[in-house]
Amino acid sequence: MRTTTLLVVFVAALLAACAGGGQTTMTDRAPARAELVLHGGRVLTMDPARPDATAIAVVAGRVAVVGSDADALAFVGPDTRVIDLAGRTVTPGLVDGHCHLFGLGREFEQLSFRGLDSAAAVAAVVARAAKTRPAGEWLLGRGWDQNLWTPAEFPTRGLLDIAAPAHPVAIRRIDGHALWVNGAALAAAAIDSRTSDPAGGRIVRDARGEPTGVLIDNAADLVFARLPPDSAEARARQILAGATRAVAAGLTGVHEMGIDDATVAVYRKLVAEGRLPLRVYAFLQGEGQLDTLAARVPDRDPDGTARFVLRAVKLYADGALGSRGAALLAPYADDPGNVGLVLATEAELAHAVDAAVASGWQLGVHAIGDRANRMVLDAFARAVGGDRRFRIEHAQVVAPEDLGRFAALGVAAAMQPTHATSDMAWADERLGPARLVGAYAWRTLLASGAHVIGGSDFPIEDVPPLLGLYAAVTRMDAKGNPPGGWLPDERLTLEQALSLYTVEPAWAAFAERQRGRIALGFVADLTVFDGPLAPDRSLLERQVDLTIVGGSVVYARAAR
């Protein structure tokens, strides 16, 4: 065993032996000295054995005391950092259970079009950028959303051709499942009227069959293949930029979705150099990699202390609802000839499950539409038994008769509460009222006994987990609409919502005995808020004061 583990086991055993009245109290022997003590606050432990406390002491990066102020202060030594919480709230470190940390940092270096209310407004940003870049340089960005425009229709290449005639332009839709390009980008990718739609993708065309400039799902890969790859130095810079934003939002860890081997190598280097400030549980980009899994060894983290763990594989079963690429059992209510896109066939999903089971990898599959969710559940049914912890990423629209299959098959649903409040303005138009019964149904899934993992899918949504907590407990937007919440029967209690960002991500990362709760011997990953947490809009006003990873403060809010 590691020295750290031995020390923690010893301290935990000593505390248990000396505890009295349900408190961790040292009596007749000298306590170990803590490197960190927090006292005078409200500690929401997420531990059923002791749900509340006022103080924590940390020894060797783990919780050695969770109890009263007197309990924790008994561990203060000459080198202990002592923080008076002054009534502030502490939770287990919040974890985003589905996001794109590298993608977030990359987006910081690209053009942003979030919230713009017209295609013309997007083109104006592109035109300004084109004036500052040398001819021929790619202009890249993300964030356009035709659902914010009037009319709510896909754009065409014409505006971008005018805005940047000397630059290839490629702009991802907000959900990442559609790409808007200009003529120069189409030419660079050799896309014209004779180009066939790739499997799992669609080239949007006009009445004459000419590409309009919008590429759905796998069709976008025709353009991405022409982009110059990021250097290792650029990847490191972008990862660290994303990580800085994440810890400032109170995140002590993330589940990083779908990265390639070059990015994996950069993560490992950052950890070796001691530069990664949070824990990353990573999913390998699965397309084209399934047949290599047998030759790979998934990482293990028995102590729960690793900063980077590559143990899972990410695949796509369909596209997104906003771009009408989610695979549905029946046509879209607002596009009757369209049932979405299947990005992985039933045979391919079965092969993925078999490959993952044979080589010991966890598998997470993106599925948004009810058809895609059913296909993935059917594939996962091949792997009943064993501790697989397979996941469906998003599980946004599930046929009511399939909701109970998650718990029955031991499949977790990795859901993003802010997707519901972002999509609610148009989801009923896409789906019709009958299908809303199984839409964004996180409370129903929890009630069935399924594991539900909370996340944001950033940079699609904003980073702060407080936004996800608010959406989970209210199902309202930041303006309080609709009153009482959208599909309000799916609202969660505050404790349930917190579990989505603490207990559940720890379980999903095979670390439930090490992280996700504030309990004796658990890793001291903690998030400190400036005030109380309540299941109302006050969550939008809370600030993160401290983010603590392994007992070390990695973020402290500047004094105001």
C-alpha positions, 0 to 999 in steps of 0.5 A, spaced: 500 500 500 502 507 498 504 511 504 498 515 503 493 510 504 497 507 510 496 514 513 489 515 512 487 508 514 491 509 520 488 516 522 481 513 520 481 507 524 484 512 530 478 516 529 473 511 529 476 508 535 476 515 539 469 517 536 464 518 541 456 520 541 457 520 533 462 525 533 469 524 531 472 527 537 480 525 540 480 524 547 486 521 551 491 521 545 494 526 541 491 527 534 495 527 528 496 534 525 492 537 519 494 541 513 488 544 513 482 545 517 475 548 515 471 550 521 465 555 523 460 553 517 455 548 514 458 542 511 453 538 507 457 531 507 452 527 502 454 522 507 447 518 510 451 516 516 452 524 518 449 529 513 451 535 517 457 538 520 460 544 522 468 543 520 473 538 517 480 537 518 484 534 512 490 530 513 495 527 508 489 530 503 484 526 506 478 527 511 480 526 518 475 529 521 468 531 519 464 534 525 464 539 530 469 545 530 472 543 537 473 536 533 477 539 527 481 544 531 484 539 535 488 537 529 491 544 528 498 544 528 503 550 527 503 549 519 496 548 519 492 552 514 486 554 518 480 557 514 474 560 518 468 559 514 464 564 517 457 560 516 459 559 509 457 552 505 461 546 504 459 540 499 463 535 496 467 537 490 463 538 485 464 534 478 461 535 471 459 528 469 459 530 462 463 535 458 469 537 454 474 541 458 479 541 452 474 543 447 472 549 452 479 551 452 480 551 444 473 555 444 476 560 448 481 561 442 476 561 437 470 566 435 464 566 439 457 567 436 453 565 443 446 568 443 447 572 437 440 573 434 441 573 426 445 570 421 447 577 419 450 578 426 454 572 425 457 574 419 458 581 421 463 578 427 466 573 421 467 580 417 471 583 423 475 577 424 477 576 416 480 584 416 485 582 422 487 575 419 492 573 413 488 571 407 487 563 406 487 562 414 481 558 417 476 562 421 473 557 426 468 558 431 462 556 435 455 558 438 450 559 432 443 557 434 438 558 428 432 557 434 434 564 436 433 567 429 427 569 425 425 565 422 428 559 425 432 556 419 438 554 417 443 559 414 446 559 407 453 560 405 452 566 402 453 571 408 459 568 409 462 568 402 461 576 403 464 576 410 470 572 408 471 571 401 479 570 402 478 565 408 475 558 409 470 559 414 467 553 419 463 555 425 460 549 429 453 550 431 452 551 439 451 543 440 457 541 435 452 537 431 452 542 425 457 546 421 456 552 417 461 553 412 463 558 406 464 556 399 472 557 400 471 551 406 467 547 401 472 547 396 477 546 401 474 539 402 472 538 395 464 538 397 460 539 391 453 537 388 456 530 386 458 529 393 454 523 397 452 524 404 456 520 408 454 515 413 451 518 419 451 525 416 447 530 411 450 535 406 444 540 406 442 542 399 438 547 395 433 545 390 438 544 385 442 539 389 448 544 391 450 544 398 447 550 402 453 551 407 450 547 412 453 540 414 450 535 419 453 530 424 458 526 420 458 530 414 462 536 418 468 531 418 469 532 411 471 539 413 474 537 419 479 533 416 482 539 412 484 543 418 491 543 421 492 539 427 493 542 434 500 542 436 502 539 443 503 546 446 496 549 443 493 543 446 496 544 453 495 551 453 487 550 451 487 544 457 489 549 462 485 555 460 479 550 460 481 547 467 482 554 470 475 556 468 472 550 471 476 550 478 473 557 478 466 555 477 467 550 483 469 544 479 474 539 483 473 534 477 470 533 470 468 527 466 472 529 459 468 526 453 471 523 447 479 525 446 484 523 442 491 519 443 494 526 442 490 529 447 491 524 452 498 524 451 498 532 453 494 530 459 499 525 462 504 530 461 501 536 465 500 531 470 507 529 470 509 536 471 504 537 476 500 542 472 493 540 472 489 543 478 483 538 477 481 531 476 480 528 469 476 522 468 477 521 461 473 517 455 477 515 449 474 517 442 471 511 440 470 511 433 476 507 429 479 505 436 474 499 438 479 494 435 485 497 438 482 496 445 484 489 446 491 492 446 490 497 451 490 497 458 485 502 461 487 506 467 485 504 474 485 509 480 484 504 487 486 510 491 482 515 488 487 520 488 489 520 480 489 527 476 488 523 470 484 517 469 483 514 462 478 508 463 472 509 458 470 510 451 465 514 448 461 513 441 455 516 438 449 513 436 445 519 433 446 527 433 442 532 436 435 535 437 436 542 435 439 540 429 434 535 428 439 529 427 437 526 434 434 519 431 427 518 433 422 512 433 417 517 429 418 523 424 419 530 427 413 534 429 416 540 425 419 536 420 415 530 418 419 527 413 425 527 418 427 521 423 434 524 424 440 520 423 443 514 426 451 514 427 452 507 429 448 501 427 445 496 431 451 491 429 456 497 430 453 498 437 453 490 439 461 490 436 462 496 441 459 492 447 463 486 446 469 489 445 469 494 451 467 488 455 472 483 453 478 488 454 475 491 461 473 498 458 467 502 460 463 505 455 459 511 454 454 512 448 451 519 446 444 518 445 439 523 445 433 521 441 428 515 443 430 511 437 437 512 439 436 510 446 432 504 445 438 502 440 443 503 445 439 500 451 438 493 446 446 493 445 447 494 453 443 488 454 448 484 451 452 485 457 448 484 463 452 482 469 459 484 472 460 491 474 460 495 467 457 501 469 455 503 462 452 509 460 448 513 456 450 520 455 444 525 455 438 520 454 434 526 453 428 523 449 426 516 452 420 512 450 416 511 456 416 504 456 424 504 456 425 509 462 425 503 467 430 499 463 436 503 465 435 501 472 434 494 470 440 493 466 444 497 470 445 503 465 447 510 468 444 516 465 449 522 464 444 528 463 445 535 463 439 539 467 441 546 463 439 542 456 432 542 458 432 549 460 435 551 454 431 546 449 424 547 452 422 553 448 422 549 442 423 542 444 415 541 444 415 543 437 420 538 435 417 532 439 410 534 440 406 533 446 406 525 447 413 524 446 415 530 452 413 524 457 420 521 456 423 528 455 429 530 460 426 525 465 431 525 470 426 525 476 423 519 473 429 515 472 432 516 479 425 514 482 426 507 478 433 506 481 437 508 475 444 512 476 443 519 474 450 523 473 449 531 472 453 535 467 453 541 463 456 538 456 460 545 456 462 548 452 455 547 449 452 550 456 456 554 460 461 551 466 458 553 473 455 547 476 450 552 480 446 553 473 445 545 473 443 545 480 438 551 479 435 548 473 435 541 476 431 544 482 426 549 478 426 547 471 426 554 469 430 559 466 434 565 469 428 569 468 424 564 472 420 562 466 416 558 466 413 559 473 413 553 476 417 550 471 417 546 465 414 539 466 415 540 473 414 533 475 421 532 473 424 537 478 429 534 484 430 536 491 436 540 492 439 533 495 438 529 489 441 535 485 447 535 489 448 528 488 448 528 481 454 532 481 458 529 487 455 522 489 453 519 482 460 522 478 464 518 483 460 512 482 461 513 475 468 513 475 469 507 480 471 512 486 465 511 490 469 509 496 474 515 495 470 521 493 463 524 492 462 524 500 465 528 506 467 522 510 472 519 514 478 517 509 475 520 503 479 524 499 478 532 501 475 534 494 471 540 497 467 546 494 466 552 498 460 557 497 459 564 500 452 562 503 447 557 504 444 553 498 437 553 497 432 550 492 430 556 488 433 562 484 438 564 490 443 558 487 444 563 481 446 568 486 451 564 490 459 565 489 464 559 489 469 562 494 474 556 494 475 550 490 479 544 494 482 538 491 486 533 495 486 538 501 490 543 497 486 550 495 486 550 487 482 556 487 480 562 492 475 568 490 478 574 490 476 579 496 471 584 494 
